Amino acid sequence: MARRSVALLAGSPGSQGAKIRRALARLGCSVRTVRPGEDLLRAVKQSRPDVILLGAVRGDGSRVTLCRLLKHDPDARSVPLLALLGSRPRPEQWSQVALADEVIRETVPAEEIAVRLRTLARLRRLTRETRRALGLLRAQARVDDLTGLATHGAFKERVEREFQRAARYRRPLSLLMVDVDYFKHYNDSFGHPAGDRLLRRVGRLVAGELRRVDFGARYGGDEFSVILPETSKTAAAVVAERIRRSIEKHPFSHRESQPLGCVTVSVGVATFPEDAGASVKLVEASDRALYQAKNDGRNRVRGAGAGASLGAGAS
């Protein structure tokens, strides 16, 4: 157990108190006592203990209540729980601490107590390391490895959350769908590594045109999506046109070999509330607008709705 680690003692340790404290001291662990009536969960959050010791508590079944409280709390349940019992515990006392990770009776020698505490401390460290690793994996799963933008899954969560907020406060919400024109031609001509480099640069150019409150994602393949909170269709079209022009003007390798003489994107724009009344419908509307831009000749911005021509683009 590392120095400055903490053991939280709730209830009375009885005659085991001195023995427990000596064992903890040898492990470099300080003891914080939770007084009767003190908020145990608050104490757990404040002291962030490596182990919780549960001694005798007044009232029938009160240890059952405390065990359940600790094991149902998201912060406390990962902390090993060690229950202290007398030398001859009654059956009902055993049942009260059934949720504890370890139980120590008064007759257990000090050496064994030290071993059990060390094992619980190791379990706590492993739990922390596992939680950190899982958190890192979850974070990595939300970021696209190639472009550094959010993943499709992260986009779906965010668009639903932003849509609910826009609907609640009756504020506009716009969505852009951006697709690289003739990407297959570029990929087939110069290979997948070159295609990956192009997508990586497109992702950076898209991100470079966004505000801090906006949300860019790689929707899939050569398609990108952008969520624009508090943004009307007119304002969204301005952002879409900036994205289109920045990519059209960028000196990509082999750009002159593309059918339009440069690397370009087509962009579809849809806005809540005029184009859709649900998040999935907003995605569908922006996707239809994107395909309209493709059908109209590519390298242009199109908005959802009949005849909605937005941005300069190619004529």
C-alpha distance (Angstrom), angle and dihedral (degrees) to the residues before:
residue distance angle dihedral
M1 . . .
A2 3.81 . .
R3 3.79 123.5 .
R4 3.80 117.9 -87.8
S5 3.80 91.0 26.3
V6 3.80 115.4 145.3
A7 3.79 136.6 -135.6
L8 3.80 115.9 -161.0
L9 3.80 114.1 -145.7
A10 3.81 116.9 -159.4
G11 3.79 118.6 -177.4
S12 3.77 129.5 0.3
P13 3.83 118.0 -41.8
G14 3.82 90.5 -158.6
S15 3.77 116.4 -159.0
Q16 3.81 90.2 -17.1
G17 3.80 92.3 68.5
A18 3.81 98.6 94.2
K19 3.80 92.9 42.3
I20 3.82 92.3 49.6
R21 3.79 93.1 47.8
R22 3.81 92.5 50.3
A23 3.81 91.1 50.3
L24 3.80 91.2 49.4
A25 3.80 91.9 47.0
R26 3.80 90.6 54.3
L27 3.80 87.7 53.9
G28 3.81 91.3 51.1
C29 3.80 93.0 -110.9
S30 3.80 125.0 139.9
V31 3.81 121.6 -147.7
R32 3.77 126.0 -130.5
T33 3.79 116.3 -167.1
V34 3.79 120.7 -146.0
R35 3.79 109.1 -144.9
P36 3.81 121.2 -136.0
G37 3.78 109.6 -83.0
E38 3.82 93.4 19.3
D39 3.80 116.5 131.0
L40 3.81 102.2 -100.1
L41 3.81 96.0 -165.2
R42 3.79 91.2 50.3
A43 3.81 89.0 51.5
V44 3.82 89.7 51.6
K45 3.81 91.7 52.1
Q46 3.81 93.0 46.4
S47 3.80 100.0 45.0
R48 3.85 98.8 31.1
P49 3.82 92.3 -150.5
D50 3.79 127.4 -155.1
V51 3.79 90.7 -142.6
I52 3.80 136.8 10.2
L53 3.82 118.4 -141.3
L54 3.79 115.5 -156.7
G55 3.79 114.9 -161.4
A56 3.78 131.7 174.0
V57 3.79 115.0 -42.4
R58 3.77 125.5 -168.8
G59 3.77 119.2 -112.9
D60 3.78 131.2 51.0
G61 3.77 112.6 -79.1
S62 3.82 93.9 2.6
R63 3.81 91.7 125.0
V64 3.79 88.7 53.4
T65 3.81 88.4 55.0
L66 3.81 93.0 48.2
C67 3.82 92.8 47.5
R68 3.80 91.6 51.4
L69 3.80 91.1 45.2
L70 3.78 91.9 53.6
K71 3.80 96.1 43.3
H72 3.82 94.0 49.2
D73 3.80 96.3 48.8
P74 3.85 113.3 93.4
D75 3.83 92.8 -139.0
A76 3.80 99.2 39.8
R77 3.80 101.2 41.6
S78 3.81 93.2 71.4
V79 3.82 91.4 56.9
P80 3.83 112.6 91.1
L81 3.81 111.6 -111.4
L82 3.81 118.9 -145.7
A83 3.81 118.3 -170.8
L84 3.82 122.6 -154.2
L85 3.80 118.3 -145.0
G86 3.79 134.7 177.4
S87 3.79 125.3 -102.4
R88 3.81 93.2 -91.3
P89 3.80 107.8 26.5
R90 3.78 117.7 -169.5
P91 3.84 119.3 -122.2
E92 3.81 91.6 -106.1
Q93 3.82 89.8 55.0
W94 3.78 90.7 55.0
S95 3.81 90.4 50.6
Q96 3.82 90.9 50.8
V97 3.81 91.2 61.9
A98 3.81 98.2 37.9
L99 3.82 90.9 120.8
A100 3.82 93.4 55.6
D101 3.81 118.3 109.6
E102 3.81 92.6 -137.9
V103 3.81 136.8 11.9
I104 3.81 124.6 -154.4
R105 3.80 122.6 -167.6
E106 3.79 125.0 -156.1
T107 3.79 91.5 -106.7
V108 3.83 94.1 61.2
P109 3.85 109.8 110.4
A110 3.79 120.8 -119.1
E111 3.83 92.7 -111.0
E112 3.80 91.7 58.0
I113 3.80 91.3 46.8
A114 3.81 89.4 54.8
V115 3.83 91.1 50.9
R116 3.80 92.8 49.7
L117 3.79 93.0 47.1
R118 3.79 90.6 49.3
T119 3.81 90.3 50.5
L120 3.80 91.9 50.0
A121 3.81 91.0 48.3
R122 3.80 89.5 52.0
L123 3.80 89.4 49.5
R124 3.80 89.5 52.4
R125 3.81 92.3 51.6
L126 3.80 91.4 48.5
T127 3.80 90.1 49.6
R128 3.80 91.5 51.7
E129 3.80 92.0 48.1
T130 3.80 91.0 48.6
R131 3.80 92.1 49.9
R132 3.81 91.0 49.5
A133 3.81 90.9 49.0
L134 3.81 91.7 49.0
G135 3.79 90.6 48.3
L136 3.80 90.0 52.1
L137 3.80 91.4 48.6
R138 3.81 91.0 50.0
A139 3.80 90.8 49.8
Q140 3.80 91.6 48.1
A141 3.80 90.8 48.8
R142 3.82 88.8 59.1
V143 3.83 95.0 54.3
D144 3.79 123.8 71.2
D145 3.81 108.9 -124.7
L146 3.80 94.8 -144.5
T147 3.80 103.9 45.1
G148 3.80 104.0 20.4
L149 3.80 90.0 -128.3
A150 3.79 123.6 119.4
T151 3.80 120.3 -75.0
H152 3.79 126.5 -111.3
G153 3.80 90.3 -102.1
A154 3.80 92.3 52.1
F155 3.80 89.2 48.5
K156 3.80 92.4 54.3
E157 3.79 91.7 52.0
R158 3.81 93.1 46.6
V159 3.79 97.1 46.3
E160 3.80 90.9 51.8
R161 3.80 91.5 48.8
E162 3.82 93.3 47.3
F163 3.79 91.2 45.8
Q164 3.80 92.0 53.4
R165 3.80 90.3 49.7
A166 3.83 92.6 47.7
A167 3.80 91.5 49.1
R168 3.82 92.8 46.9
Y169 3.80 94.6 51.3
R170 3.81 96.3 30.5
R171 3.77 93.5 -121.8
P172 3.82 127.6 146.3
L173 3.79 120.9 -99.8
S174 3.79 123.4 -170.8
L175 3.78 131.1 -164.2
L176 3.81 129.2 -161.6
M177 3.78 125.9 -160.2
V178 3.80 112.0 -162.3
D179 3.80 123.4 -169.1
V180 3.82 128.4 -176.9
D181 3.79 109.6 -121.7
Y182 3.83 117.3 -124.1
F183 3.79 91.9 -4.8
K184 3.81 92.1 152.9
H185 3.81 89.0 56.8
Y186 3.81 90.3 53.1
N187 3.80 93.1 45.0
D188 3.81 94.0 47.3
S189 3.82 92.5 46.5
F190 3.81 100.0 46.7
G191 3.81 105.7 18.9
H192 3.77 137.0 -108.4
P193 3.83 96.6 -72.6
A194 3.81 89.8 57.6
G195 3.79 89.8 45.5
D196 3.81 90.3 51.6
R197 3.80 90.8 51.3
L198 3.78 90.0 51.3
L199 3.81 92.9 50.6
R200 3.80 90.9 47.2
R201 3.80 90.8 53.7
V202 3.81 92.9 44.6
G203 3.81 89.0 52.7
R204 3.81 90.4 53.0
L205 3.80 92.4 47.7
V206 3.80 90.9 50.5
A207 3.82 91.5 48.9
G208 3.80 90.3 47.8
E209 3.82 91.6 63.7
L210 3.82 96.2 51.9
R211 3.80 134.0 94.9
R212 3.79 122.2 -126.8
V213 3.82 90.2 -101.9
D214 3.80 93.3 52.4
F215 3.80 122.6 91.3
G216 3.80 125.1 -141.8
A217 3.81 124.1 -168.9
R218 3.75 141.1 170.9
Y219 3.78 100.7 -115.4
G220 3.79 93.4 -168.5
G221 3.80 139.7 -57.6
D222 3.81 107.7 -12.5
E223 3.81 94.5 -16.4
F224 3.80 125.5 102.7
S225 3.79 132.2 -171.1
V226 3.78 131.4 -153.0
I227 3.82 127.4 -164.2
L228 3.81 114.5 -154.1
P229 3.83 112.9 -169.8
E230 3.81 119.2 -158.1
T231 3.81 89.9 12.6
S232 3.80 128.0 132.2
K233 3.79 122.0 -145.2
T234 3.79 91.6 -103.9
A235 3.81 91.9 53.1
A236 3.81 91.1 43.2
A237 3.80 89.8 53.5
V238 3.81 88.9 56.3
V239 3.83 90.3 54.4
A240 3.80 90.9 45.8
E241 3.79 91.1 51.3
R242 3.81 91.7 49.6
I243 3.80 89.4 52.8
R244 3.81 92.0 47.3
R245 3.81 93.6 49.3
S246 3.81 95.2 44.6
I247 3.80 90.5 55.6
E248 3.81 94.4 42.4
K249 3.82 90.4 53.9
H250 3.81 98.0 41.9
P251 3.84 114.1 109.5
F252 3.81 97.6 -124.3
S253 3.79 116.9 178.0
H254 3.83 112.1 -95.5
R255 3.82 90.1 7.6
E256 3.81 91.8 142.9
S257 3.80 90.8 61.5
Q258 3.81 92.7 64.3
P259 3.84 117.0 102.7
L260 3.83 91.4 -111.4
G261 3.81 93.2 45.7
C262 3.80 93.1 -109.8
V263 3.79 140.9 40.6
T264 3.80 108.8 -82.7
V265 3.79 141.5 170.9
S266 3.77 135.3 -146.6
V267 3.80 118.1 -140.4
G268 3.80 132.6 -158.0
V269 3.81 121.1 -161.0
A270 3.80 128.0 -160.6
T271 3.79 129.5 170.0
F272 3.79 137.6 -161.3
P273 2.99 127.6 -100.2
E274 3.81 101.4 17.0
D275 3.80 98.3 47.4
A276 3.82 104.0 33.5
G277 3.78 143.4 8.9
A278 3.82 97.5 -154.6
S279 3.79 134.4 43.6
V280 3.80 94.1 -115.4
K281 3.80 89.8 50.6
L282 3.79 90.2 51.1
V283 3.80 89.7 55.2
E284 3.79 90.3 48.2
A285 3.81 92.1 49.1
S286 3.81 93.3 50.9
D287 3.81 89.5 46.8
R288 3.81 91.1 53.0
A289 3.80 89.6 49.5
L290 3.81 89.1 51.2
Y291 3.79 91.7 53.8
Q292 3.78 89.7 48.1
A293 3.80 88.2 56.2
K294 3.82 88.4 50.7
N295 3.81 92.3 49.2
D296 3.81 91.1 48.2
G297 3.80 91.3 59.7
R298 3.84 106.0 -78.3
N299 3.82 128.7 -104.1
R300 3.79 92.9 77.9
V301 3.80 144.4 96.1
R302 3.77 122.1 -113.4
G303 3.78 130.3 -178.4
A304 3.77 129.6 -143.6
G305 3.80 114.5 -95.6
A306 3.77 133.2 55.8
G307 3.77 113.6 -49.9
A308 3.77 94.4 -4.3
S309 3.81 102.5 157.8
L310 3.78 111.8 175.9
G311 3.79 132.2 179.1
A312 3.77 130.1 9.2
G313 3.79 103.4 -85.0
A314 3.76 124.6 143.5
S315 3.75 117.3 -32.7
